[in-house]
Amino acid sequence: MYLRPRHRRGAYPLAQEHSLPRWLRLLLVLGALFFVSYLLWTLFLRLLGVSFSTERAGAFLAVEERGTVSISIDGKQQHAENGMMVFPGESVSTGPNAHASLQFFDGSRVRLNDGTTLAITESGRGSRSSRITLDLQQGNLWVATAGPKSYTGSVAWTVTSPTLEFSVSAGTEAELSPTSVTVFSSDSDGIGVTLSGHDPFVISEGQQWLLPANAQVNDVYAYRSPIDPLASRSAFVTDSRTLLLAARPGTSRSSASPSAGENGEILTITAPENRTTLTTPTIMVRGTVGASVTRIMVNGYPALLDTVKRTFAQEVAPPDGQVDFDITVQALDDGRIVLAEAHRTVKRAPPAPLAAPTITTPAHAGDVYRTHAEELILRGGAPAGTQGVMVNDYKLQLFEPTKGEWSYVASLRLRNMVEGSNVYDVFALDAAGKKSPAARLTIIQGGEGGDGVVSTGSSSAASTAPGTLPSNAPLLPGSLKIELPTAGTSHTETGTGFLLIGATSPQTATISVNDYTLQLYKPGKPVWNYIVDVAINNLRKGKNTYKIVARNKAGEILDTLTYTVEYQPK
């Protein structure tokens, strides 16, 4: 036998001794049996139509008319033609004003913006699972992956870039770049993002994420925000949807007409009325839909759809600076085909004129101040919405609207202050350059007497125009309170300053102290604070009075409170 060792029984061998060890011969026999079994099992599966292999699949290239599109095959660039197949290891590049799109085996589509280079790293179709991996080297990409109803089987979609890696789920519409992602819609959680040195995170439907240049990232979620309305209405995204989304395989519309609602309409906007004048920061869009509608988009944002009542609602915030604002509502079916589209235009109410700035140093608006210094710095605050500040005819160059504080140097050397009387009118400028009422401070340079306020004027009368803000009786009396440094209405101070902390109603939009609007107060916040300090000239020896006013979004007075501080420095 082959496996049985032969033994000598006489002076000479009966047969030639085997040259291979017994264990090796046994291993060879087992390997042969395993190989034959594998061949028989594979043949059996093929007879049943079952296969676990992955088939290499190309993508269909569509080239649009304008610009130049090139394709790299085996490292050689050539002019791309409409209808070419692009396989793994090959890349597509678009020149200026050029666009191209790729359709993959699962029905997913991508569209390349101009100046984009995209390589197909992997495109394999298998019986159990499939993979599509793209490398976005530069530019930006619009992608619409096939939904579960459009393709049978699981497809792992990945897009890599020099900075980020994206894991794109089925049924997702998004725009990608090497440093950003915008998720317009998704049938699942959204898009998974991986940034080197950080744990993977998810950007969900209706959100965008942008990595600033040269940013030191500590918290990845600090760069996440709601979608900018302009992003969903960009020419690139709009054209991509028009050209590709409706033509995606598996999403064609049935020959039967869509089901309408009870009122016979696929889409009806019930609010707002067309040409409505907007008096609030946001507006609620509402309506009804037919039975065939499964998704509602309002200016590119997915709206909340009640599938039982067949109603939808979405709050929209018009961009600043627009007088007329267009609202576009789209009704989509399960295949994301736009079944109907409706429009509304709302008008903004004319913006209320800005209140006058405040003057805090060296005196308040309406005061007359004497100085013997040859140079003096004027300081104050600007109301919300101020884009610029003017002192007399000079526009301040260093004013920052986000800070809301201004300063101005009055100097004999600069000749913007002279010996004797000097009048300084301070104006706030809105986005259109319109001036607010003036806050006036008179400074007397020289003369008899020490430095200080010669006479005081009414700050409110000097700094605001009649009728600029309502002067109604408080709507919520008692809602404005002082908690620190001493609760109530009075306090005695011996140091150099303190932080005035108070409480207010959640309906509060602005808080002002002696006509100075607090710049860091956020509307709706129940707590506010105000710095009182000798260094900023709002705390003087003796009796100091602080009038606090809380107003709502309409500018109406919610409550007022007068707080008295007796300053007795040590």
Helices and strands as residue ranges (DSSP letters): H 22-47, E 54-56, E 59-63, E 69-73, E 76-79, E 85-86, E 91-94, E 100-103, E 109-112, E 117-126, E 129-138, E 141-144, E 154-160, E 164-168, E 172-177, E 180-186, E 191-195, E 201-203, E 207-210, G 220-223, E 224-226, H 229-232, H 235-240, I 241-245, E 267-271, E 276-278, E 283-289, E 295-298, E 301-302, E 304-306, E 311-316, E 324-332, E 338-348, E 358-361, E 368-371, E 375-381, E 388-391, E 394-395, E 405-411, E 420-429, E 439-445, E 452-455, H 459-463, E 481-484, E 490-493, E 497-503, E 510-513, E 516-517, E 527-533, G 534-536, E 542-551, E 557-567
